[in-house]
Amino acid sequence: MGSTGFGLFLNDVVYLGSFTESYLDSTGMFKEAVIAILAAVARQEHARLSERVVAGLRRAKREGKALGRPKTIVDREKIREAHTAGKSLRAIGAEFGISRTLVMNLLA
């Protein structure tokens, strides 16, 4: 079977063939080796990426940077008053700079 392009589907199996990198061909006699090598490289890159993310988070924490989403301080009583006055959840959210869903959760 020759490679005619990238991602040729034959019998519900994906065969990989590259126009620019002729060695990336999962349809030839070394298909298992090519796939195994690509899988090993992908696993290793995933592990390195995870290590870099963890190292970056540790460095940021060590430097005292605030991580995560900024805290939003809202006055629940004012939100309840606005709701009691007949304002819509969307209007209340716009007024207080929060989402409609958060307004709904605060009123629950």
C-alpha positions as CSV (number, residue, x, y, z in Angstrom):
1,M,0.0,0.0,0.0
2,G,1.5,3.4,-1.0
3,S,0.9,6.6,0.9
4,T,-1.2,9.0,-1.1
5,G,-1.6,11.7,1.6
6,F,-2.0,12.6,5.2
7,G,-4.5,10.5,7.1
8,L,-5.7,8.1,4.5
9,F,-8.5,5.9,5.8
10,L,-8.5,2.2,4.9
11,N,-10.7,-0.3,6.6
12,D,-11.4,2.0,9.6
13,V,-7.7,2.4,10.3
14,V,-5.8,5.6,9.9
15,Y,-2.5,5.5,8.0
16,L,-0.1,8.4,8.2
17,G,1.9,9.5,5.2
18,S,3.7,12.9,4.9
19,F,4.4,14.7,1.6
20,T,7.3,16.6,3.1
21,E,8.9,13.9,5.5
22,S,9.0,10.7,3.5
23,Y,10.2,8.8,6.6
24,L,6.9,9.5,8.4
25,D,4.9,6.7,6.7
26,S,2.8,4.3,8.7
27,T,1.9,2.2,5.6
28,G,5.3,0.7,4.8
29,M,7.1,-2.3,6.2
30,F,8.3,-0.3,9.3
31,K,4.9,1.0,10.2
32,E,4.9,-0.4,13.7
33,A,8.4,1.1,14.4
34,V,7.4,4.5,13.1
35,I,4.2,4.6,15.2
36,A,6.1,3.3,18.3
37,I,8.8,6.0,17.9
38,L,6.3,8.8,17.4
39,A,4.3,7.6,20.4
40,A,7.5,7.5,22.6
41,V,8.4,11.0,21.4
42,A,4.9,12.3,22.2
43,R,5.0,10.7,25.7
44,Q,8.3,12.3,26.4
45,E,7.2,15.7,25.2
46,H,4.1,15.5,27.3
47,A,6.2,14.6,30.4
48,R,8.6,17.5,29.7
49,L,5.7,19.9,29.2
50,S,4.2,18.9,32.5
51,E,7.5,19.4,34.2
52,R,7.9,22.9,32.7
53,V,4.4,23.8,33.8
54,V,5.0,22.6,37.4
55,A,8.4,24.4,37.5
56,G,6.8,27.6,36.2
57,L,4.0,27.5,38.8
58,R,6.6,26.9,41.6
59,R,8.7,29.8,40.4
60,A,5.7,32.1,40.3
61,K,4.6,31.1,43.7
62,R,8.2,31.5,45.1
63,E,8.2,35.0,43.6
64,G,5.0,35.8,45.4
65,K,2.8,36.2,42.3
66,A,-0.9,35.7,42.7
67,L,-2.1,32.6,40.9
68,G,-5.5,31.9,39.6
69,R,-8.5,34.0,38.9
70,P,-8.7,37.4,40.7
71,K,-11.2,37.4,43.6
72,T,-14.4,39.3,43.0
73,I,-15.9,40.9,46.1
74,V,-19.6,41.3,45.9
75,D,-22.2,42.5,48.4
76,R,-24.8,39.7,48.5
77,E,-27.3,42.0,50.3
78,K,-27.2,44.6,47.5
79,I,-27.7,41.8,44.9
80,R,-30.7,40.5,46.8
81,E,-32.1,44.1,47.0
82,A,-31.6,44.5,43.3
83,H,-33.4,41.2,42.6
84,T,-36.2,42.1,45.0
85,A,-36.6,45.5,43.1
86,G,-37.3,43.5,40.0
87,K,-34.0,43.7,38.1
88,S,-33.1,40.8,35.8
89,L,-30.3,38.5,36.6
90,R,-28.4,39.8,33.6
91,A,-28.9,43.5,34.6
92,I,-27.7,42.7,38.1
93,G,-24.6,41.0,36.8
94,A,-23.8,43.9,34.5
95,E,-24.3,46.4,37.4
96,F,-22.0,44.5,39.7
97,G,-19.5,43.2,37.1
98,I,-20.2,39.5,37.6
99,S,-21.8,36.8,35.4
100,R,-25.5,36.0,35.4
101,T,-24.7,32.5,36.6
102,L,-22.9,33.9,39.7
103,V,-25.9,36.2,40.4
104,M,-28.1,33.1,40.2
105,N,-25.8,31.1,42.5
106,L,-25.6,34.0,45.1
107,L,-29.4,34.3,45.2
108,A,-29.9,30.5,45.7
